[in-house]
Amino acid sequence: MPLPKYHQIYLVLREQLHEGRFAEGLPGELALMAQFNVARVTVRRALEQLSSEGLIARNPGRRTRALPPVLAGEANNGNSMERANLRGLLENLVTMGLHTSVKVIEVATITASTQVAEALQLQLGDPVQKAVRVRSTKEGPLSHITTYVPDTIARRFGRRELSKKPILVLLEESGVKVGRAHQTISARLADNLIAQHLDVSVGSALLAVRRLIYDEDERPVQWLHGLYRPDRYTYEMQLSRVGGIDAKVWVSKDVSAKFN
């Protein structure tokens, strides 16, 4: 059964809020009605759900504004965040790179939004590199990846390097000693832009990965937003009572890599 239209709109707007797209306030109800081609009652129900979760503030006669997320609370929540050991992650990405191709959609130096600044422990407005890439297998598009890296690190690589090497490799080559990561895995519905890049229908379910990478000195060095086609990507984990996590990433039908 397809998700109700209001819930699809809620999911799209929630993801866009997390990306910091509405620093100046959300579009008005009429604009959202036109964007999603729905009635006002549908838009209002989506906005009410966002408001009930503390993501937006709605005041009559004023523009709906986004509320800042509590990233620190998310990072310390053991139910939603998984701390990943990155010892073998570089090998994982290199192996994937040998079997996939990457298209760089965008590379730009932007000013950090509230969400990006809080995640990377920067000041609001500090320069960061935003890079958008689509990775594909022989079957077609696999993932849509957006990364944010502090400008002091990212100035050492650009579009040319990102088209050839995984970004964690570039970080290491830039002198970063990768330490650990906080990661969330959830679901998201494809909006118009993502659907076009991943060759899926608008509203298709995608696997959404958020990964915040720290160096050995506990400084955030990269914030990644990844959207993956679930028919071409599987994330498998085995948990042990005595501790430790064994994870496998399966790409397409014949590409897999393992990291602990």
Residue pairs with C-beta under 8 A, 6 or more apart in sequence:
2 203
3 11
3 189
3 203
5 36
5 38
5 42
6 38
6 42
6 43
6 45
6 46
6 49
7 46
7 49
8 189
8 203
9 32
9 36
9 38
9 42
9 43
9 46
10 45
10 46
10 49
10 50
11 188
11 189
12 189
12 191
13 26
13 46
13 47
13 50
14 50
14 53
14 55
15 188
15 191
15 208
16 22
16 191
17 50
17 55
17 56
17 66
18 69
18 115
19 115
19 146
19 225
20 66
20 113
20 114
20 115
20 116
22 65
22 66
23 66
23 113
23 114
25 63
25 64
25 65
25 66
26 32
26 47
26 56
26 63
26 64
26 65
26 66
27 35
28 63
28 64
29 40
29 43
29 44
29 47
30 40
32 43
32 46
32 47
33 39
33 40
33 42
33 43
36 42
36 43
47 56
47 58
47 64
50 56
51 57
51 58
54 67
55 66
55 67
55 69
56 64
56 65
56 66
56 67
57 64
57 65
57 67
58 64
68 114
68 115
68 118
69 115
69 118
71 115
71 118
71 119
72 118
74 80
74 81
74 184
75 81
75 182
75 212
80 184
81 182
81 183
81 184
82 182
82 183
82 184
82 185
82 245
83 180
83 181
83 182
83 183
84 180
84 181
84 182
84 183
84 211
84 245
84 247
85 180
85 245
85 259
85 260
86 168
86 178
86 179
86 180
86 181
86 213
86 259
87 259
87 260
88 258
88 259
88 260
89 168
89 178
89 181
89 259
90 166
90 168
90 169
90 172
90 178
91 257
91 259
92 249
92 257
92 258
92 259
93 166
93 168
93 169
93 257
94 166
94 169
95 255
95 257
96 135
96 166
96 249
96 251
96 255
96 257
97 165
97 166
99 137
99 251
99 252
99 254
99 255
100 135
100 136
100 137
100 142
100 251
100 255
101 135
101 136
102 133
102 134
102 135
102 136
102 162
102 163
103 133
103 134
103 135
103 136
103 163
104 131
104 132
104 133
104 159
104 162
104 163
105 132
105 133
105 134
105 197
106 130
106 131
106 132
107 129
107 130
107 131
107 132
107 158
107 159
107 162
108 129
108 130
109 127
109 128
109 129
109 130
109 151
109 154
110 127
110 128
110 129
110 130
111 125
111 126
111 127
111 128
112 120
112 122
112 123
112 124
112 125
112 126
112 127
112 128
112 148
113 124
114 124
116 122
116 128
116 148
116 223
117 123
117 124
117 125
117 126
119 148
119 212
119 220
119 223
120 128
120 148
120 150
120 220
120 221
120 223
121 219
121 220
122 128
122 150
126 150
126 151
127 150
127 151
128 148
128 149
128 150
128 151
128 154
129 147
129 148
129 149
129 150
129 151
129 154
129 155
130 146
130 147
130 148
131 146
131 147
131 149
131 162
131 167
132 144
132 145
132 146
133 144
133 145
133 147
133 162
134 141
134 143
134 144
134 145
134 197
134 198
135 141
135 142
135 143
135 145
136 142
137 232
137 251
137 252
137 255
138 252
139 232
139 252
139 253
140 199
140 232
141 197
141 198
141 199
141 229
142 198
142 228
142 229
142 232
142 233
142 251
142 252
143 198
143 226
143 227
143 228
143 229
143 233
144 194
144 197
144 198
144 226
144 227
145 224
145 225
145 226
145 227
146 224
146 225
146 226
147 167
147 222
147 223
147 224
147 225
148 222
148 223
148 224
149 167
149 171
149 221
149 222
149 223
150 220
150 221
153 171
153 174
153 176
153 221
156 170
156 173
156 174
157 170
157 173
157 174
161 170
162 170
165 173
167 222
167 224
168 178
168 213
168 222
171 178
171 213
171 221
171 222
172 178
176 215
176 221
177 215
177 216
178 213
178 214
178 215
178 216
178 221
179 214
179 215
179 216
179 217
179 218
180 213
180 214
181 211
181 212
181 213
181 214
182 211
182 212
182 214
183 209
183 210
183 211
183 212
184 209
184 210
184 211
185 207
185 208
185 209
185 235
186 208
186 210
187 205
187 206
187 207
187 208
188 205
188 206
188 208
188 227
189 203
189 204
189 205
189 206
190 198
190 200
190 201
190 202
190 203
190 204
190 205
190 206
190 227
191 202
192 202
194 200
194 206
194 227
195 201
195 202
195 203
195 204
198 204
198 206
198 227
198 229
200 206
200 229
205 230
206 227
206 228
206 229
206 230
207 227
207 228
207 229
207 230
207 233
207 235
208 225
208 226
208 227
208 228
209 224
209 225
209 226
209 227
209 228
209 235
210 223
210 224
210 225
210 226
211 222
211 223
211 224
211 226
212 220
212 222
212 223
212 224
213 220
213 221
213 222
213 223
213 224
214 220
214 221
215 221
232 251
232 252
233 249
233 250
233 251
234 249
234 250
235 247
235 248
235 249
235 250
236 247
236 248
236 249
236 250
237 245
237 246
237 247
237 248
238 245
238 246
238 247
239 245
240 246
244 260
245 260
246 258
246 260
247 258
247 259
247 260
248 256
248 257
248 258
249 256
249 257
249 258
249 259
250 256
251 257
